[in-house]
Amino acid sequence: QYAGDATYPANYGEGTFTVSGATTNVHVAVSPSPVIFGNENQVDLSADVQAGKGITASPTGSVTFYEVPQGSAASPKAICSNVGLGGTDGTTADCSGQLSATQLQPGTYTIEAAYSGDAVFPSKTSTNTLTVDSAAAEVSLGFSPSSVTYGQETAETITATVHNGNGSVPPAPTGFVALSSGSWQCIVQLTSAGGSASSSSGSCTLPTGTALPAGKDAILARYS
């Protein structure tokens, strides 16, 4: 408001100005990625919440971490909820020890970190990916008896066992194994001992004394 003087009368005017809100940057880290399906190693998640460029204040509040289903209408699943900001600079939310590859099927997963916001900094979400690779299957063969005489009608049992590549960690592989040698072929359906098993097996029987030539015969096993 103008107070006026001897020449000019008092008067006032008004105007507006805008104070822009602070900006928030969120970076999500997933370690390690990729991981092997069935591996018991933990996957560590963290979110670094920083103020936008030129802002000296630091965000407060919390972060919730979610696993977002791929290609599904299912709702995101919370992994860690309302994790406060901390760390050496007070801006990091840590979600460690809550996720491992034993809980996830092979595939690519979206990990989302949702920052709650505070009185100064707006809420914001950011994502990263976690890749779970299939475990390498290991196939072994067993023979009973271990040797036969050519021409004799001896029943040879060949057992194919498929391990999931993660030692004693379930689940066991499923599917079929194709056994072959020359013109002979047999398809084996795998079965396991139960939910705690890490391997499965199946057997074929053939009269080796007539079906295979004399000498050492190679049996090819192909897991599908």
C-alpha positions as CSV (number, residue, x, y, z in Angstrom):
1,Q,0.0,0.0,0.0
2,Y,1.3,3.5,-1.0
3,A,1.1,6.0,1.8
4,G,0.9,9.0,-0.5
5,D,2.7,12.4,-0.3
6,A,2.0,16.1,-0.8
7,T,1.4,15.6,-4.5
8,Y,0.1,12.0,-4.8
9,P,-2.7,10.5,-2.8
10,A,-2.5,7.2,-1.0
11,N,-3.3,4.1,-3.0
12,Y,-2.7,0.3,-3.0
13,G,-2.3,-2.4,-5.5
14,E,-2.0,-6.3,-5.3
15,G,-0.4,-9.1,-7.3
16,T,0.3,-12.9,-6.9
17,F,3.3,-15.1,-7.1
18,T,3.7,-18.9,-7.0
19,V,5.8,-21.0,-4.7
20,S,6.5,-24.3,-6.5
21,G,6.5,-27.4,-4.5
22,A,9.7,-29.3,-3.8
23,T,10.5,-32.2,-6.1
24,T,11.4,-35.7,-4.9
25,N,13.7,-38.3,-6.6
26,V,13.5,-42.0,-5.7
27,H,16.1,-44.6,-6.8
28,V,15.4,-48.3,-6.1
29,A,18.3,-50.8,-5.9
30,V,17.8,-54.6,-6.2
31,S,20.8,-56.8,-5.3
32,P,21.6,-59.3,-6.5
33,S,19.7,-59.6,-9.9
34,P,19.5,-62.0,-11.6
35,V,19.2,-64.8,-9.1
36,I,18.8,-68.5,-9.6
37,F,15.4,-70.1,-9.0
38,G,15.4,-72.0,-5.7
39,N,18.5,-70.3,-4.4
40,E,18.2,-69.4,-0.7
41,N,20.4,-66.3,-1.0
42,Q,18.5,-63.2,0.1
43,V,17.6,-60.4,-2.2
44,D,18.2,-56.9,-0.7
45,L,16.1,-54.0,-1.6
46,S,16.7,-50.3,-0.9
47,A,15.4,-46.9,-1.9
48,D,17.3,-43.7,-1.8
49,V,15.0,-40.6,-1.5
50,Q,16.6,-37.3,-2.4
51,A,15.4,-33.7,-2.8
52,G,15.3,-32.3,-6.2
53,K,18.1,-30.1,-7.7
54,G,18.8,-26.9,-5.8
55,I,16.8,-27.9,-2.6
56,T,18.8,-28.0,0.6
57,A,16.2,-29.6,2.8
58,S,16.0,-33.4,3.2
59,P,12.9,-35.6,2.8
60,T,11.4,-37.4,5.8
61,G,8.7,-40.0,5.8
62,S,8.7,-43.7,4.9
63,V,8.9,-46.1,2.0
64,T,6.8,-49.2,1.3
65,F,8.3,-51.9,-1.1
66,Y,6.0,-53.9,-3.3
67,E,6.3,-56.9,-5.7
68,V,4.1,-56.0,-8.7
69,P,2.7,-59.1,-10.5
70,Q,3.5,-59.4,-14.2
71,G,0.7,-59.4,-16.7
72,S,-1.9,-59.9,-14.0
73,A,-4.8,-57.9,-12.5
74,A,-3.6,-59.0,-9.0
75,S,-2.8,-56.2,-6.5
76,P,0.9,-55.4,-5.7
77,K,2.2,-57.5,-2.7
78,A,3.9,-55.5,0.1
79,I,7.3,-56.8,0.9
80,C,8.3,-54.2,3.5
81,S,5.9,-51.6,4.8
82,N,6.5,-48.1,6.1
83,V,10.3,-48.3,6.3
84,G,11.6,-45.1,7.8
85,L,14.5,-43.2,6.1
86,G,17.9,-43.7,7.7
87,G,21.4,-44.6,6.7
88,T,24.5,-42.4,6.9
89,D,22.7,-39.5,5.2
90,G,19.2,-40.2,6.5
91,T,17.6,-40.7,3.1
92,T,17.8,-44.4,2.6
93,A,15.1,-47.0,3.3
94,D,16.4,-50.6,3.7
95,C,14.4,-53.8,3.0
96,S,16.8,-56.6,3.5
97,G,16.2,-60.3,4.3
98,Q,12.5,-60.3,3.3
99,L,12.8,-61.9,-0.2
100,S,14.6,-64.8,-1.7
101,A,14.5,-66.8,-5.0
102,T,12.9,-69.7,-3.1
103,Q,9.7,-67.6,-3.0
104,L,9.5,-66.7,-6.7
105,Q,9.0,-68.7,-9.9
106,P,11.4,-68.0,-12.8
107,G,10.6,-64.8,-14.6
108,T,11.0,-61.0,-14.3
109,Y,9.4,-59.1,-11.5
110,T,8.8,-55.4,-10.9
111,I,9.9,-54.1,-7.6
112,E,8.2,-50.8,-6.6
113,A,9.2,-48.4,-3.9
114,A,6.5,-46.0,-2.8
115,Y,7.7,-42.9,-0.9
116,S,5.0,-41.5,1.5
117,G,5.9,-37.8,1.1
118,D,5.9,-35.3,3.9
119,A,4.9,-31.6,4.5
120,V,7.4,-30.4,2.0
121,F,8.2,-33.2,-0.4
122,P,5.4,-34.9,-2.4
123,S,4.9,-38.7,-2.5
124,K,6.6,-40.6,-5.4
125,T,7.0,-44.1,-6.7
126,S,9.9,-45.7,-8.6
127,T,10.6,-49.2,-9.9
128,N,13.3,-51.6,-10.7
129,T,13.4,-55.2,-11.9
130,L,14.3,-58.5,-10.3
131,T,15.1,-61.4,-12.7
132,V,14.8,-65.0,-11.5
133,D,16.6,-67.4,-13.8
134,S,15.6,-71.1,-14.2
135,A,17.9,-73.5,-12.3
136,A,20.1,-75.8,-14.5
137,A,18.7,-79.3,-14.5
138,E,21.2,-82.2,-14.0
139,V,20.5,-85.6,-15.4
140,S,22.0,-88.9,-14.2
141,L,21.4,-92.5,-15.3
142,G,21.5,-95.7,-13.4
143,F,21.6,-99.3,-14.9
144,S,20.5,-102.5,-13.3
145,P,22.1,-104.9,-14.0
146,S,25.3,-102.9,-14.9
147,S,26.2,-105.5,-17.6
148,V,24.4,-108.1,-19.7
149,T,25.3,-110.9,-22.2
150,Y,24.3,-110.2,-25.8
151,G,21.6,-112.6,-27.0
152,Q,20.2,-113.3,-23.6
153,E,16.7,-112.0,-22.8
154,T,17.9,-110.0,-19.9
155,A,15.6,-107.2,-18.7
156,E,17.7,-104.0,-18.2
157,T,16.2,-101.3,-16.1
158,I,17.4,-97.7,-16.8
159,T,16.6,-95.1,-14.3
160,A,16.8,-91.4,-15.2
161,T,17.1,-88.9,-12.2
162,V,16.8,-85.2,-12.7
163,H,18.1,-82.8,-10.0
164,N,17.0,-79.2,-9.9
165,G,20.6,-77.8,-9.8
166,N,20.2,-76.3,-6.3
167,G,21.4,-79.2,-4.2
168,S,18.8,-80.2,-1.6
169,V,16.5,-77.2,-2.2
170,P,13.0,-78.1,-3.5
171,P,11.0,-78.2,-5.7
172,A,11.8,-81.2,-7.8
173,P,11.8,-81.0,-11.6
174,T,8.7,-82.3,-13.5
175,G,8.2,-83.4,-17.0
176,F,9.7,-86.2,-19.1
177,V,13.1,-87.7,-20.1
178,A,13.6,-89.2,-23.5
179,L,16.0,-92.2,-23.4
180,S,17.5,-93.4,-26.7
181,S,20.2,-95.6,-28.2
182,G,20.2,-96.2,-32.0
183,S,16.7,-97.1,-33.0
184,W,15.5,-97.7,-29.4
185,Q,13.7,-95.0,-27.6
186,C,11.7,-94.7,-24.4
187,I,9.9,-91.8,-22.8
188,V,10.1,-91.6,-19.0
189,Q,7.6,-89.6,-16.9
190,L,9.3,-88.1,-13.8
191,T,7.9,-88.5,-10.3
192,S,9.3,-87.2,-7.0
193,A,9.1,-88.3,-3.4
194,G,7.1,-85.3,-2.4
195,G,7.1,-81.6,-1.7
196,S,10.5,-81.6,0.1
197,A,12.3,-83.4,-2.7
198,S,14.8,-81.7,-5.0
199,S,15.0,-84.5,-7.6
200,S,12.7,-86.7,-9.5
201,S,13.1,-89.9,-11.5
202,G,11.6,-92.5,-13.8
203,S,12.6,-95.9,-15.3
204,C,12.4,-97.8,-18.5
205,T,12.9,-101.6,-19.0
206,L,14.2,-103.2,-22.2
207,P,15.6,-106.6,-23.2
208,T,19.2,-105.4,-23.7
209,G,20.5,-108.7,-24.8
210,T,18.7,-108.4,-28.2
211,A,17.8,-104.7,-28.4
212,L,21.3,-103.4,-28.3
213,P,24.5,-104.5,-30.0
214,A,27.4,-106.1,-28.2
215,G,29.9,-103.8,-26.6
216,K,29.6,-100.5,-24.7
217,D,26.3,-98.9,-25.7
218,A,25.7,-95.2,-25.2
219,I,22.3,-94.2,-23.8
220,L,21.3,-90.6,-24.5
221,A,19.0,-88.9,-21.9
222,R,17.2,-85.7,-22.9
223,Y,15.2,-83.8,-20.3
224,S,12.3,-81.8,-21.7
